[in-house]
Amino acid sequence: MLKTNSLLTPKDVAERLGVSITTLATWRCTKRYALTYVKIGRLVRYRMADVEAFENSRSHEVAGL
């Protein structure tokens, strides 16, 4: 199990979210979604806690259930 402060690669995050690495890059460039990332030189990394917060922000309740 990963710690919440673990740094994930774009590949890891893309697989977790079910999108392509290119989609993540597009989101970063266009700021379409508030998925926080960390730049280390040229490298892009994502904190597990930020990915989980992003997933939680995208969840919706279904009325009447």
N, CA, C and O atoms as a GROMACS GRO file, in nm:
protein
  260
    1MET      N    1   0.084  -0.119   0.000
    1MET     CA    2   0.000   0.000   0.000
    1MET      C    3   0.088   0.124   0.000
    1MET      O    4   0.187   0.130   0.073
    2LEU      N    5   0.052   0.222  -0.081
    2LEU     CA    6   0.129   0.346  -0.091
    2LEU      C    7   0.091   0.442   0.020
    2LEU      O    8  -0.024   0.451   0.060
    3LYS      N    9   0.191   0.514   0.068
    3LYS     CA   10   0.165   0.619   0.166
    3LYS      C   11   0.102   0.739   0.097
    3LYS      O   12   0.118   0.756  -0.024
    4THR      N   13   0.031   0.823   0.173
    4THR     CA   14  -0.036   0.937   0.112
    4THR      C   15   0.061   1.041   0.061
    4THR      O   16   0.023   1.124  -0.022
    5ASN      N   17   0.187   1.040   0.108
    5ASN     CA   18   0.284   1.136   0.058
    5ASN      C   19   0.374   1.076  -0.050
    5ASN      O   20   0.472   1.139  -0.090
    6SER      N   21   0.341   0.957  -0.098
    6SER     CA   22   0.418   0.893  -0.205
    6SER      C   23   0.401   0.972  -0.334
    6SER      O   24   0.295   1.027  -0.361
    7LEU      N   25   0.508   0.976  -0.413
    7LEU     CA   26   0.501   1.043  -0.542
    7LEU      C   27   0.477   0.939  -0.651
    7LEU      O   28   0.547   0.838  -0.659
    8LEU      N   29   0.378   0.965  -0.734
    8LEU     CA   30   0.340   0.875  -0.842
    8LEU      C   31   0.381   0.934  -0.976
    8LEU      O   32   0.385   1.055  -0.993
    9THR      N   33   0.411   0.848  -1.070
    9THR     CA   34   0.443   0.892  -1.206
    9THR      C   35   0.313   0.918  -1.281
    9THR      O   36   0.206   0.872  -1.241
   10PRO      N   37   0.321   0.993  -1.392
   10PRO     CA   38   0.202   1.011  -1.475
   10PRO      C   39   0.142   0.878  -1.521
   10PRO      O   40   0.020   0.866  -1.534
   11LYS      N   41   0.227   0.778  -1.546
   11LYS     CA   42   0.178   0.647  -1.588
   11LYS      C   43   0.093   0.585  -1.477
   11LYS      O   44  -0.014   0.531  -1.502
   12ASP      N   45   0.143   0.593  -1.353
   12ASP     CA   46   0.068   0.539  -1.239
   12ASP      C   47  -0.069   0.604  -1.227
   12ASP      O   48  -0.170   0.537  -1.209
   13VAL      N   49  -0.070   0.736  -1.237
   13VAL     CA   50  -0.195   0.812  -1.220
   13VAL      C   51  -0.290   0.786  -1.337
   13VAL      O   52  -0.410   0.770  -1.317
   14ALA      N   53  -0.237   0.781  -1.458
   14ALA     CA   54  -0.320   0.754  -1.575
   14ALA      C   55  -0.389   0.618  -1.562
   14ALA      O   56  -0.508   0.605  -1.592
   15GLU      N   57  -0.315   0.518  -1.518
   15GLU     CA   58  -0.374   0.385  -1.499
   15GLU      C   59  -0.480   0.388  -1.390
   15GLU      O   60  -0.586   0.327  -1.405
   16ARG      N   61  -0.453   0.458  -1.282
   16ARG     CA   62  -0.548   0.465  -1.170
   16ARG      C   63  -0.678   0.534  -1.213
   16ARG      O   64  -0.787   0.490  -1.175
   17LEU      N   65  -0.666   0.642  -1.291
   17LEU     CA   66  -0.784   0.719  -1.332
   17LEU      C   67  -0.849   0.666  -1.459
   17LEU      O   68  -0.960   0.708  -1.493
   18GLY      N   69  -0.783   0.576  -1.528
   18GLY     CA   70  -0.839   0.521  -1.652
   18GLY      C   71  -0.833   0.617  -1.769
   18GLY      O   72  -0.921   0.617  -1.855
   19VAL      N   73  -0.729   0.700  -1.771
   19VAL     CA   74  -0.708   0.794  -1.882
   19VAL      C   75  -0.567   0.771  -1.937
   19VAL      O   76  -0.488   0.695  -1.879
   20SER      N   77  -0.536   0.837  -2.047
   20SER     CA   78  -0.402   0.822  -2.103
   20SER      C   79  -0.306   0.924  -2.041
   20SER      O   80  -0.348   1.023  -1.981
   21ILE      N   81  -0.178   0.898  -2.058
   21ILE     CA   82  -0.076   0.991  -2.011
   21ILE      C   83  -0.090   1.124  -2.086
   21ILE      O   84  -0.068   1.230  -2.028
   22THR      N   85  -0.127   1.116  -2.212
   22THR     CA   86  -0.148   1.237  -2.292
   22THR      C   87  -0.263   1.320  -2.236
   22THR      O   88  -0.256   1.443  -2.235
   23THR      N   89  -0.367   1.255  -2.189
   23THR     CA   90  -0.479   1.327  -2.128
   23THR      C   91  -0.434   1.402  -2.004
   23THR      O   92  -0.472   1.517  -1.984
   24LEU      N   93  -0.353   1.338  -1.921
   24LEU     CA   94  -0.300   1.406  -1.802
   24LEU      C   95  -0.218   1.529  -1.841
   24LEU      O   96  -0.229   1.634  -1.778
   25ALA      N   97  -0.136   1.515  -1.944
   25ALA     CA   98  -0.056   1.627  -1.991
   25ALA      C   99  -0.145   1.741  -2.041
   25ALA      O  100  -0.116   1.858  -2.018
   26THR      N  101  -0.252   1.706  -2.109
   26THR     CA  102  -0.347   1.807  -2.157
   26THR      C  103  -0.412   1.878  -2.040
   26THR      O  104  -0.426   2.000  -2.042
   27TRP      N  105  -0.454   1.802  -1.938
   27TRP     CA  106  -0.514   1.863  -1.820
   27TRP      C  107  -0.418   1.960  -1.753
   27TRP      O  108  -0.459   2.067  -1.708
   28ARG      N  109  -0.289   1.923  -1.747
   28ARG     CA  110  -0.190   2.013  -1.685
   28ARG      C  111  -0.175   2.141  -1.765
   28ARG      O  112  -0.172   2.250  -1.708
   29CYS      N  113  -0.166   2.128  -1.896
   29CYS     CA  114  -0.142   2.246  -1.982
   29CYS      C  115  -0.263   2.339  -1.988
   29CYS      O  116  -0.248   2.461  -1.989
   30THR      N  117  -0.381   2.281  -1.991
   30THR     CA  118  -0.502   2.363  -2.005
   30THR      C  119  -0.564   2.399  -1.870
   30THR      O  120  -0.655   2.481  -1.863
   31LYS      N  121  -0.513   2.337  -1.764
   31LYS     CA  122  -0.569   2.356  -1.629
   31LYS      C  123  -0.718   2.321  -1.626
   31LYS      O  124  -0.797   2.384  -1.554
   32ARG      N  125  -0.755   2.222  -1.703
   32ARG     CA  126  -0.895   2.181  -1.712
   32ARG      C  127  -0.948   2.127  -1.581
   32ARG      O  128  -1.060   2.158  -1.541
   33TYR      N  129  -0.867   2.045  -1.513
   33TYR     CA  130  -0.906   1.989  -1.384
   33TYR      C  131  -0.802   2.027  -1.280
   33TYR      O  132  -0.684   2.044  -1.310
   34ALA      N  133  -0.849   2.039  -1.157
   34ALA     CA  134  -0.761   2.079  -1.046
   34ALA      C  135  -0.692   1.956  -0.988
   34ALA      O  136  -0.715   1.920  -0.873
   35LEU      N  137  -0.608   1.893  -1.067
   35LEU     CA  138  -0.528   1.780  -1.022
   35LEU      C  139  -0.387   1.832  -0.997
   35LEU      O  140  -0.311   1.852  -1.091
   36THR      N  141  -0.355   1.852  -0.871
   36THR     CA  142  -0.226   1.910  -0.834
   36THR      C  143  -0.112   1.816  -0.869
   36THR      O  144  -0.122   1.695  -0.851
   37TYR      N  145  -0.004   1.873  -0.920
   37TYR     CA  146   0.115   1.794  -0.953
   37TYR      C  147   0.239   1.866  -0.903
   37TYR      O  148   0.236   1.984  -0.869
   38VAL      N  149   0.348   1.793  -0.900
   38VAL     CA  150   0.476   1.845  -0.853
   38VAL      C  151   0.575   1.838  -0.969
   38VAL      O  152   0.584   1.735  -1.037
   39LYS      N  153   0.649   1.946  -0.991
   39LYS     CA  154   0.754   1.945  -1.093
   39LYS      C  155   0.888   1.933  -1.022
   39LYS      O  156   0.920   2.011  -0.932
   40ILE      N  157   0.966   1.836  -1.063
   40ILE     CA  158   1.101   1.817  -1.012
   40ILE      C  159   1.192   1.820  -1.134
   40ILE      O  160   1.212   1.719  -1.202
   41GLY      N  161   1.247   1.936  -1.162
   41GLY     CA  162   1.320   1.953  -1.288
   41GLY      C  163   1.221   1.938  -1.403
   41GLY      O  164   1.122   2.011  -1.410
   42ARG      N  165   1.248   1.844  -1.492
   42ARG     CA  166   1.156   1.817  -1.603
   42ARG      C  167   1.050   1.716  -1.566
   42ARG      O  168   0.952   1.700  -1.639
   43LEU      N  169   1.068   1.647  -1.456
   43LEU     CA  170   0.978   1.539  -1.417
   43LEU      C  171   0.849   1.591  -1.356
   43LEU      O  172   0.849   1.689  -1.282
   44VAL      N  173   0.742   1.525  -1.387
   44VAL     CA  174   0.611   1.553  -1.328
   44VAL      C  175   0.576   1.435  -1.238
   44VAL      O  176   0.587   1.320  -1.278
   45ARG      N  177   0.536   1.467  -1.116
   45ARG     CA  178   0.494   1.364  -1.021
   45ARG      C  179   0.366   1.410  -0.953
   45ARG      O  180   0.336   1.529  -0.948
   46TYR      N  181   0.292   1.315  -0.902
   46TYR     CA  182   0.166   1.343  -0.832
   46TYR      C  183   0.174   1.283  -0.693
   46TYR      O  184   0.219   1.170  -0.676
   47ARG      N  185   0.129   1.358  -0.592
   47ARG     CA  186   0.119   1.304  -0.457
   47ARG      C  187  -0.006   1.218  -0.448
   47ARG      O  188  -0.112   1.255  -0.500
   48MET      N  189   0.006   1.104  -0.382
   48MET     CA  190  -0.109   1.014  -0.366
   48MET      C  191  -0.226   1.088  -0.301
   48MET      O  192  -0.340   1.070  -0.343
   49ALA      N  193  -0.198   1.170  -0.200
   49ALA     CA  194  -0.304   1.244  -0.131
   49ALA      C  195  -0.378   1.336  -0.227
   49ALA      O  196  -0.499   1.352  -0.217
   50ASP      N  197  -0.305   1.398  -0.321
   50ASP     CA  198  -0.368   1.487  -0.419
   50ASP      C  199  -0.454   1.410  -0.518
   50ASP      O  200  -0.562   1.456  -0.557
   51VAL      N  201  -0.408   1.293  -0.558
   51VAL     CA  202  -0.486   1.209  -0.650
   51VAL      C  203  -0.615   1.163  -0.582
   51VAL      O  204  -0.723   1.165  -0.642
   52GLU      N  205  -0.603   1.121  -0.456
   52GLU     CA  206  -0.722   1.079  -0.381
   52GLU      C  207  -0.819   1.195  -0.361
   52GLU      O  208  -0.940   1.176  -0.372
   53ALA      N  209  -0.767   1.315  -0.332
   53ALA     CA  210  -0.854   1.433  -0.317
   53ALA      C  211  -0.925   1.464  -0.448
   53ALA      O  212  -1.042   1.500  -0.449
   54PHE      N  213  -0.854   1.450  -0.560
   54PHE     CA  214  -0.913   1.473  -0.692
   54PHE      C  215  -1.026   1.374  -0.716
   54PHE      O  216  -1.134   1.411  -0.762
   55GLU      N  217  -1.001   1.246  -0.686
   55GLU     CA  218  -1.104   1.144  -0.704
   55GLU      C  219  -1.226   1.174  -0.617
   55GLU      O  220  -1.340   1.163  -0.664
   56ASN      N  221  -1.203   1.213  -0.494
   56ASN     CA  222  -1.315   1.245  -0.404
   56ASN      C  223  -1.394   1.367  -0.454
   56ASN      O  224  -1.516   1.372  -0.439
   57SER      N  225  -1.324   1.464  -0.511
   57SER     CA  226  -1.394   1.585  -0.560
   57SER      C  227  -1.480   1.555  -0.683
   57SER      O  228  -1.571   1.632  -0.714
   58ARG      N  229  -1.451   1.446  -0.752
   58ARG     CA  230  -1.524   1.411  -0.874
   58ARG      C  231  -1.641   1.317  -0.846
   58ARG      O  232  -1.716   1.285  -0.939
   59SER      N  233  -1.659   1.272  -0.722
   59SER     CA  234  -1.768   1.178  -0.693
   59SER      C  235  -1.900   1.253  -0.672
   59SER      O  236  -1.902   1.366  -0.622
   60HIS      N  237  -2.006   1.189  -0.710
   60HIS     CA  238  -2.141   1.248  -0.701
   60HIS      C  239  -2.236   1.147  -0.638
   60HIS      O  240  -2.226   1.027  -0.663
   61GLU      N  241  -2.326   1.197  -0.558
   61GLU     CA  242  -2.430   1.110  -0.502
   61GLU      C  243  -2.547   1.104  -0.599
   61GLU      O  244  -2.576   1.200  -0.670
   62VAL      N  245  -2.612   0.990  -0.600
   62VAL     CA  246  -2.730   0.973  -0.684
   62VAL      C  247  -2.852   0.997  -0.594
   62VAL      O  248  -2.868   0.931  -0.491
   63ALA      N  249  -2.936   1.090  -0.633
   63ALA     CA  250  -3.054   1.124  -0.553
   63ALA      C  251  -3.152   1.007  -0.551
   63ALA      O  252  -3.168   0.936  -0.650
   64GLY      N  253  -3.215   0.988  -0.437
   64GLY     CA  254  -3.319   0.888  -0.425
   64GLY      C  255  -3.272   0.749  -0.392
   64GLY      O  256  -3.352   0.656  -0.386
   65LEU      N  257  -3.142   0.732  -0.371
   65LEU     CA  258  -3.092   0.597  -0.336
   65LEU      C  259  -3.053   0.591  -0.192
   65LEU      O  260  -3.009   0.486  -0.144
   0.00000   0.00000   0.00000
